[in-house]
Amino acid sequence: MDKNTQKLLEMLFHKVYGEIPEEAQPLFRTNRFTPPSVKEIEEYLIEKKVLSPKENAQKFYNFYDAKGWMIGKNKMRNWKSAINTWDFPKKGLVI
């Protein structure tokens, strides 16, 4: 459903019901990607026990922000999956 159709439906539901009824809620859910903040990335890297999470979070953010949060020709759908493809040094590993 495009944005204009969705807005029109929301307006109609509000006029008729005052608020969107529970059974109509699935119509208005969007699974759009929202870029994470550097802080969210940092927290995830801490969870994953990555060395220098703050610096690596900034690198990841800058890289994909510069690319418009695209992976190849496709829009990113899940940043956590994308970050798992990066080879960050982990705490406790001897190289």
C-alpha contacts under 8 A as a table, 3 or more apart, distances in Angstrom:
res1	aa1	res2	aa2	distance
1	M	5	T	6.44
1	M	6	Q	6.49
2	D	5	T	5.51
2	D	6	Q	6.28
3	K	6	Q	5.07
3	K	7	K	6.15
4	N	7	K	5.15
4	N	8	L	6.17
5	T	8	L	5.11
5	T	9	L	6.19
6	Q	9	L	5.17
6	Q	10	E	6.16
6	Q	28	F	6.88
7	K	10	E	5.06
7	K	11	M	6.20
8	L	11	M	5.16
8	L	12	L	6.23
9	L	12	L	5.06
9	L	13	F	6.10
10	E	13	F	5.16
10	E	14	H	6.13
10	E	20	I	7.32
10	E	28	F	7.77
11	M	14	H	5.11
11	M	15	K	6.20
12	L	15	K	5.14
12	L	16	V	6.16
13	F	16	V	5.20
13	F	17	Y	5.60
13	F	18	G	6.96
13	F	19	E	6.53
13	F	20	I	5.69
13	F	21	P	7.98
14	H	17	Y	5.39
14	H	18	G	4.42
14	H	19	E	4.86
14	H	20	I	6.23
15	K	18	G	5.66
15	K	19	E	7.96
17	Y	20	I	6.58
17	Y	21	P	7.21
20	I	24	A	6.42
20	I	25	Q	6.60
21	P	24	A	5.40
21	P	25	Q	6.58
22	E	25	Q	5.33
23	E	26	P	7.18
24	A	27	L	5.68
24	A	28	F	7.48
25	Q	28	F	5.55
25	Q	29	R	6.70
26	P	29	R	5.34
32	R	77	R	7.67
33	F	76	M	6.95
33	F	77	R	5.54
33	F	78	N	7.19
35	P	69	W	7.26
35	P	79	W	7.58
36	P	39	K	7.98
36	P	40	E	5.97
36	P	41	I	6.61
36	P	79	W	7.49
37	S	40	E	5.19
37	S	41	I	6.45
37	S	61	Y	7.74
38	V	41	I	5.12
38	V	42	E	6.06
38	V	57	A	5.84
38	V	58	Q	6.03
38	V	61	Y	6.24
39	K	42	E	4.95
39	K	43	E	6.14
39	K	57	A	7.69
40	E	43	E	5.15
40	E	44	Y	6.28
41	I	44	Y	5.12
41	I	45	L	6.20
41	I	57	A	5.35
41	I	61	Y	7.78
42	E	45	L	5.06
42	E	46	I	6.18
42	E	53	P	5.33
42	E	54	K	5.47
42	E	56	N	7.63
42	E	57	A	5.03
43	E	46	I	5.07
43	E	47	E	6.27
43	E	53	P	7.81
44	Y	47	E	4.98
44	Y	48	K	6.30
44	Y	80	K	7.94
45	L	48	K	4.89
45	L	49	K	6.18
45	L	50	V	5.41
45	L	53	P	5.47
45	L	57	A	7.22
46	I	49	K	4.95
46	I	50	V	5.93
46	I	53	P	5.99
47	E	50	V	7.81
48	K	90	K	7.87
49	K	90	K	5.76
49	K	91	K	5.67
50	V	53	P	5.80
50	V	88	F	6.27
50	V	89	P	5.91
50	V	90	K	4.36
50	V	91	K	5.83
51	L	88	F	7.38
51	L	89	P	5.75
51	L	90	K	5.37
51	L	91	K	5.55
52	S	55	E	5.63
52	S	56	N	6.18
53	P	56	N	5.11
53	P	57	A	5.75
54	K	57	A	5.19
54	K	58	Q	6.34
55	E	58	Q	5.19
55	E	59	K	6.31
56	N	59	K	4.97
56	N	60	F	6.15
56	N	88	F	7.74
57	A	60	F	5.20
57	A	61	Y	6.07
58	Q	61	Y	5.07
58	Q	62	N	5.98
59	K	62	N	5.21
59	K	63	F	6.02
60	F	63	F	5.21
60	F	64	Y	6.38
60	F	83	I	7.54
61	Y	64	Y	5.55
61	Y	65	D	5.79
62	N	65	D	5.07
62	N	66	A	5.97
63	F	66	A	5.48
63	F	67	K	6.59
64	Y	67	K	4.90
64	Y	68	G	6.13
64	Y	69	W	4.73
64	Y	70	M	6.77
65	D	68	G	5.10
65	D	69	W	5.52
66	A	69	W	7.49
67	K	70	M	5.72
69	W	75	K	6.23
69	W	76	M	5.66
70	M	73	K	6.48
70	M	74	N	5.53
70	M	75	K	4.40
70	M	76	M	5.19
71	I	74	N	5.31
71	I	75	K	6.09
71	I	76	M	5.85
76	M	79	W	6.79
76	M	82	A	7.97
78	N	81	S	5.54
78	N	82	A	6.48
79	W	82	A	4.88
79	W	83	I	6.04
80	K	83	I	5.10
80	K	84	N	6.32
81	S	84	N	5.20
81	S	85	T	6.98
82	A	85	T	5.54
82	A	86	W	7.36
83	I	86	W	5.43
84	N	87	D	7.65
89	P	93	L	7.79
90	K	93	L	6.00
